[in-house]
Amino acid sequence: MSEGVKPTTGFWIISVLALLWNLMGVANYLGSTMIEPATFLETQGQAFVDLLSSKPAWATAAFAIAVFSGVLGCLGLLLRKSWSRILFIISLLGVIVHTAWGFMSGLFKIVGTFDQVLAGIIFLAAIFLIWFSSRMISQGVLR
């Protein structure tokens, strides 16, 4: 069986950083689903607590799909598997659905600028990982 093209140091750095990034997403997801919304009252305000309390299951599911498929995709990168790309595509779809809920619910009107910018960075990171995995497949690094 062919080993394919040997990955560069840059490949490993990007793959590990991407895994750490997605693990932060998992931590965020777990925190947002395991902590009572009222806990955020002092730091985020009543509007945020009300919104979080009424978050629909489909939005929570989209969040879970985004972060867990992102982590699995990163593990695929580290294992040098081409199936990582499909997981990154699924992750992006989860990001899109969850972000759409953020816009539809008014979340982005009540959170600060940091959270609004972070949503954009998350979207760009998801697109980057699709591009990166596609490029690594075409170069023969992922098989």
N, C-alpha and C positions, 0 to 999 in steps of 0.2 A: 504494500500500500504506500502511495506517495505521501510524503510529509508536506508537500506544497512549498510555497515560498517562505523563507525564514522571516518572522516578524522583526521589525526594527524596535529599538528601544522606545521610540515614540509611540508605537502601537501599544506596547505594554503600559506606558505611562497614561495614555489616553484611556485605555481599557480599565485600569485600576481607578483613575479619577472618576470615570463614568460610573463605576460600581459604587464608589463612595457617595457620589451625587445621588444616585438612585436609592441607596440605603438611607440617606437623609430624607428622601421622599417617603420611604416606608415608615421611618420614625415619625414623620409628620402625620401620615395617615393613621398610624396606631394611636398617636396622641389625640388626634381629633375624633377618633371613634371610641376611645376608652375613657376619656375624661368627660365628666358631666359638663354640658354647655355652660351652666351657671358659674363654673370655675373661672370663665373668661370675663365675667361681669365687670370686675374692677379694672382690668387692663384694656378690654375691648369695647365695653359699653353694652347697654341693653339691646340695641338694634342688632348687634352682632350675635348676641346670645339667642335672640328670637329667631334670627335667620338660621343659625346652626341647629337650633332645636327643631326647626321645620324642614330641614334638608331632606329631600326625597331619597328613597333607597337607590334609585337609578343613578343619582349624582354620587352617592357614596360608593356604589359599585364601579362607576367610571374612575373614581379616584383610586380604588383598589387595583383595577385593571391596569391603570397607567403606571403605578409604582411597582407592582409585583412583576408585570411583564417586562418593565425596564430592568429590574434586577436580574431576571432570568436571561434577558438579552445580553446583559453585561457578562454574566457567567458564560454564556455562549461565546462571547468574544474571547474571554480568557481561555476557553477550551478550543478556540479557533474553529468554531462551527458556523456554517453559513446560515443555519436556522435562526441565528441571532437577529438577522434583519427582519424577519416576519414578526418577531416579538417586539422589536422597536416600532414597527408599523402599528401593531396593536396598542402599544403604549401611547403613541401619538394620538390614536383615535380616542383613547381614554382621556388624554389631556384635553383634546378638543371638546369632548362632551362635558367634562367637569368644568372647563373654562366657560363653556356656553351657559351652564347653570349659574356660574358666578355673575355673568352679565345679565341673564334673565331675572335672577333673584334680587339684583341690586347690590350684591356683595361688593362689587368694585366701587360703588359709591360711598360705602361706609368704611372700607379699609384704607389704610394710608398709602402713600405713594410707593413705599418700599414693596408692599404686597402686590401692587399693580405692576411694578417693574419686574418683580419676581415671576409673575405669571407669564410675562413675555419671555423672560430668560428660560423658563421651563419649556415653553413652546419651541424656542430656538434650539435648546439642547436636544429635544426629542427629534427635531428635524436633522440636526447634526449627526446624531447617532444612526439614523437611517442612511444618510449620505456616507458616513464613515464605514459602516458595515458593508454597504454596496460597493464602495471603493475597494475594501479589503477582499471582498469576494472576487471582484474583477482582476485584482492583482494576484490572486491565488493564495492569499494569506489565510483566508477562511475557506474551509472545504465542507 
